[in-house]
Amino acid sequence: NVREKLGLAYYAYSRLQGGIGPLPWYAGAGVAPENVDKAIQAILQEVERIQQEPVPAAELADSQAYITGSMPVGLETNAGLANVITDMAYYELGLDYLQRYPDLIRAITPQHVQAAAQKYLSTEQIAIAIAGSVDGYQ
């Protein structure tokens, strides 16, 4: 919404650092200085939205298609393949993990996303970092 609907950012993304135990979730955007406050508020509102209502099915389907479609690309290099094999062993995912992966991703429902957002995301416990000079921020 920050980029497509509101037009506040040149790019916007979010990223979850995977692993065992609590790790950070990031959201970021390339924003003109005059849009920083609006973009921050839009990102926080987006977090609250996915906590309060299920993600639209079409939006989830797009994400699932991207995730399952990009997996083979990650296996094209020796480093990428080594990382996946390491994860499979470390997290005890089983030797058939790569075959099961698309079905695991497609099994995620809007309700799963909402429950995870309610459990793990907070707009109260955040750190905001701004690169560059923006009035009102030090």
FIDRENMAR-304037 format. One record per residue (C-alpha): residue in three letters; y, x, z. Coordinates in steps of 0.001 Angstrom, whole numbers, plus 500000, padded with zeros to 6 digits. Example, Ala and Ser with C-alpha at 12.3 -4.5 7.8 and 13.67 -1.06 7.14 Angstrom:
<atoms>
atom residu=ALA	north=495500	east=512300	up=507800
atom residu=SER	north=498940	east=513670	up=507140
</atoms>
This chain:
<atoms>
atom residu=ASN	north=500000	east=500000	up=500000
atom residu=VAL	north=502397	east=502866	up=500736
atom residu=ARG	north=502232	east=504047	up=497141
atom residu=GLU	north=500988	east=501177	up=494964
atom residu=LYS	north=502682	east=498126	up=496495
atom residu=LEU	north=505720	east=499566	up=498267
atom residu=GLY	north=506428	east=502514	up=495966
atom residu=LEU	north=507399	east=504714	up=498920
atom residu=ALA	north=505290	east=507755	up=498089
atom residu=TYR	north=504498	east=510044	up=495184
atom residu=TYR	north=500951	east=510229	up=496571
atom residu=ALA	north=499160	east=508881	up=499635
atom residu=TYR	north=495779	east=509677	up=501132
atom residu=SER	north=493671	east=509470	up=504238
atom residu=ARG	north=490871	east=511736	up=505321
atom residu=LEU	north=488288	east=511616	up=508088
atom residu=GLN	north=487039	east=514919	up=509413
atom residu=GLY	north=483291	east=514409	up=509820
atom residu=GLY	north=481169	east=515919	up=512533
atom residu=ILE	north=479700	east=515316	up=515950
atom residu=GLY	north=482091	east=514019	up=518565
atom residu=PRO	north=485656	east=512821	up=518213
atom residu=LEU	north=487494	east=514425	up=515314
atom residu=PRO	north=490804	east=513610	up=513659
atom residu=TRP	north=491557	east=511055	up=510998
atom residu=TYR	north=494529	east=511941	up=508823
atom residu=ALA	north=496887	east=509905	up=506704
atom residu=GLY	north=499492	east=511588	up=504569
atom residu=ALA	north=501985	east=510904	up=501840
atom residu=GLY	north=504476	east=512731	up=499657
atom residu=VAL	north=507685	east=510879	up=500449
atom residu=ALA	north=511364	east=511305	up=499611
atom residu=PRO	north=513404	east=512025	up=502775
atom residu=GLU	north=515124	east=508640	up=502647
atom residu=ASN	north=511728	east=506874	up=502741
atom residu=VAL	north=510116	east=508745	up=505652
atom residu=ASP	north=510684	east=506047	up=508294
atom residu=LYS	north=509540	east=503263	up=505965
atom residu=ALA	north=506434	east=505217	up=504947
atom residu=ILE	north=505466	east=505969	up=508557
atom residu=GLN	north=505830	east=502294	up=509455
atom residu=ALA	north=503833	east=501244	up=506381
atom residu=ILE	north=500979	east=503608	up=507288
atom residu=LEU	north=500903	east=502318	up=510869
atom residu=GLN	north=500952	east=498719	up=509606
atom residu=GLU	north=498042	east=499506	up=507287
atom residu=VAL	north=496013	east=500820	up=510255
atom residu=GLU	north=496813	east=497664	up=512215
atom residu=ARG	north=495903	east=495513	up=509209
atom residu=ILE	north=492402	east=496954	up=508881
atom residu=GLN	north=491927	east=496491	up=512632
atom residu=GLN	north=492979	east=492835	up=512493
atom residu=GLU	north=491380	east=491655	up=509255
atom residu=PRO	north=488456	east=492726	up=507100
atom residu=VAL	north=489219	east=495020	up=504182
atom residu=PRO	north=489253	east=493019	up=500922
atom residu=ALA	north=485832	east=493154	up=499242
atom residu=ALA	north=487302	east=494458	up=495970
atom residu=GLU	north=489101	east=497294	up=497780
atom residu=LEU	north=485894	east=498265	up=499582
atom residu=ALA	north=483903	east=498106	up=496337
atom residu=ASP	north=486410	east=500445	up=494658
atom residu=SER	north=486083	east=502917	up=497536
atom residu=GLN	north=482300	east=502706	up=497496
atom residu=ALA	north=482219	east=503339	up=493749
atom residu=TYR	north=484500	east=506354	up=494149
atom residu=ILE	north=482460	east=507802	up=497027
atom residu=THR	north=479085	east=507347	up=495341
atom residu=GLY	north=480441	east=508510	up=491989
atom residu=SER	north=482020	east=511662	up=493396
atom residu=MET	north=478899	east=512795	up=495279
atom residu=PRO	north=477232	east=514358	up=492193
atom residu=VAL	north=480432	east=516291	up=491447
atom residu=GLY	north=480225	east=517836	up=494910
atom residu=LEU	north=476746	east=519102	up=494099
atom residu=GLU	north=477763	east=520951	up=490926
atom residu=THR	north=478503	east=524251	up=492674
atom residu=ASN	north=476235	east=526403	up=494803
atom residu=ALA	north=478694	east=526064	up=497690
atom residu=GLY	north=478755	east=522273	up=497408
atom residu=LEU	north=474985	east=522048	up=497284
atom residu=ALA	north=474659	east=524449	up=500237
atom residu=ASN	north=477102	east=522333	up=502275
atom residu=VAL	north=475120	east=519146	up=501641
atom residu=ILE	north=471805	east=520822	up=502459
atom residu=THR	north=473328	east=522245	up=505650
atom residu=ASP	north=474615	east=518797	up=506647
atom residu=MET	north=471234	east=517238	up=505883
atom residu=ALA	north=469539	east=519693	up=508243
atom residu=TYR	north=472234	east=519676	up=510951
atom residu=TYR	north=472508	east=515880	up=511162
atom residu=GLU	north=468762	east=515355	up=510566
atom residu=LEU	north=469441	east=513077	up=507594
atom residu=GLY	north=466023	east=513560	up=506009
atom residu=LEU	north=464949	east=515148	up=502763
atom residu=ASP	north=465491	east=511866	up=500901
atom residu=TYR	north=469143	east=511594	up=501965
atom residu=LEU	north=470556	east=512199	up=498496
atom residu=GLN	north=468380	east=509405	up=497118
atom residu=ARG	north=469394	east=507029	up=499944
atom residu=TYR	north=473087	east=507960	up=499920
atom residu=PRO	north=474319	east=505380	up=497358
atom residu=ASP	north=472509	east=502549	up=499163
atom residu=LEU	north=473876	east=503699	up=502526
atom residu=ILE	north=477426	east=503624	up=501174
atom residu=ARG	north=476947	east=500262	up=499438
atom residu=ALA	north=475553	east=498770	up=502678
atom residu=ILE	north=478928	east=499187	up=504406
atom residu=THR	north=480612	east=495798	up=504770
atom residu=PRO	north=484242	east=494833	up=505381
atom residu=GLN	north=483179	east=493925	up=508916
atom residu=HIS	north=481778	east=497444	up=509455
atom residu=VAL	north=485108	east=498935	up=508366
atom residu=GLN	north=487062	east=496607	up=510640
atom residu=ALA	north=484817	east=497336	up=513642
atom residu=ALA	north=485139	east=501094	up=513085
atom residu=ALA	north=488930	east=500807	up=512778
atom residu=GLN	north=489104	east=498819	up=516005
atom residu=LYS	north=486924	east=501323	up=517839
atom residu=TYR	north=488241	east=504631	up=516536
atom residu=LEU	north=491801	east=504237	up=515217
atom residu=SER	north=494880	east=503811	up=517369
atom residu=THR	north=498532	east=503458	up=516485
atom residu=GLU	north=499345	east=504322	up=520115
atom residu=GLN	north=497697	east=507760	up=520191
atom residu=ILE	north=499077	east=509496	up=517128
atom residu=ALA	north=500770	east=512703	up=516152
atom residu=ILE	north=503284	east=512581	up=513324
atom residu=ALA	north=504111	east=515753	up=511417
atom residu=ILE	north=506904	east=515944	up=508865
atom residu=ALA	north=507383	east=518889	up=506532
atom residu=GLY	north=510924	east=519459	up=505362
atom residu=SER	north=514342	east=518440	up=506553
atom residu=VAL	north=514737	east=514773	up=507408
atom residu=ASP	north=517680	east=513267	up=509279
atom residu=GLY	north=516659	east=511967	up=512695
atom residu=TYR	north=513649	east=514275	up=513047
atom residu=GLN	north=513482	east=517750	up=514524
</atoms>
